[in-house]
Amino acid sequence: MPQITEAKPTAGLYAPENRLNEHEAAKYLKRPVSTLRHWRVKGGGPDYLKVGRRIEYLIPHLDKFLTGALRSSTSDLGQAA
């Protein structure tokens, strides 16, 4: 009889512990959910996953988005898009 083994936990960037739904992501970024929705339509926000109807954000991508918002002065325009 074949032995049943437990599935290994998912690891890596797409692991469940690295994903947030849009409400969790909005809280993480301290922005309204409507802002994330606007960014998804118009662009300019963090990268996201869309699987079927479900929207998810990867925490490392949210961190990258925040890092891109860092400025050293009011004349610092950041990196060119």
N, C-alpha and C positions, 0 to 999 in steps of 0.2 A: 504494500500500500504506500503511495507517495506521501512523503512528509510535508505537511503544510507549514510554511514559514511566514513570519510576519513581514509585511512590506517595510522596506527601509524608508525612513523619513526623507521627505523631499529636501534636497539641499540646493543651495545656490541662489542666484538672483531672483528666480521665479518662485521660490519657496513661499508657502502660505504666510509665514511670519514676516515676509518682506512686502506683503501686499496690503493696501488699504482701500476701502471703498471710498466713494467721493465725499461722504460726510466725515469720515475719519481723516481723509487727506485735507479737507478744508480746515478741520480743527488743528491738524499738524502745521499747516501753513498760516493759521490764524487769519483766514479769509472766509467770506461767506461762500456757501456752496454755489450760489449764483455766479460768483466770480470764476470758479473753476469751469462751470458750464459755458460762460462767455468765452473763456480762453480756448475751450475745445472747439467752439464754432469759429472764432476769429483768429486763433493762433496766439502765440506769445506765452503760453503757460507751460507747465511741465508735461513731459511725455506721459502717456497713459496707455493702458491695455483696454481693448474692447473685445470681449469674447461673448458673442451673441448680443444680448442686451445689457450685459454686466460691464460696468466701467470700474477699473481698478488702477491704482497708482502704485508704483514700486517706490519704497522708501529711499533707496539710493538715488533714484531719479528726482525725487522731491528735494533731497539734499543737494544734488547737482544744480537744480533750479535756484535754490536759495544761495548757493555759492556764486552763481552767475549774477546775483543781485548785489553782491558786495561792491562797495564803492569806497574810495579813500578820500574823496572830497566832492563838493557839489559840482565841480567842473569835470569830474571823472565820468565819461559816458559809458564805460564798460567796454566789453569786447564787441566788435562789429558783428552784426548778424550774418 
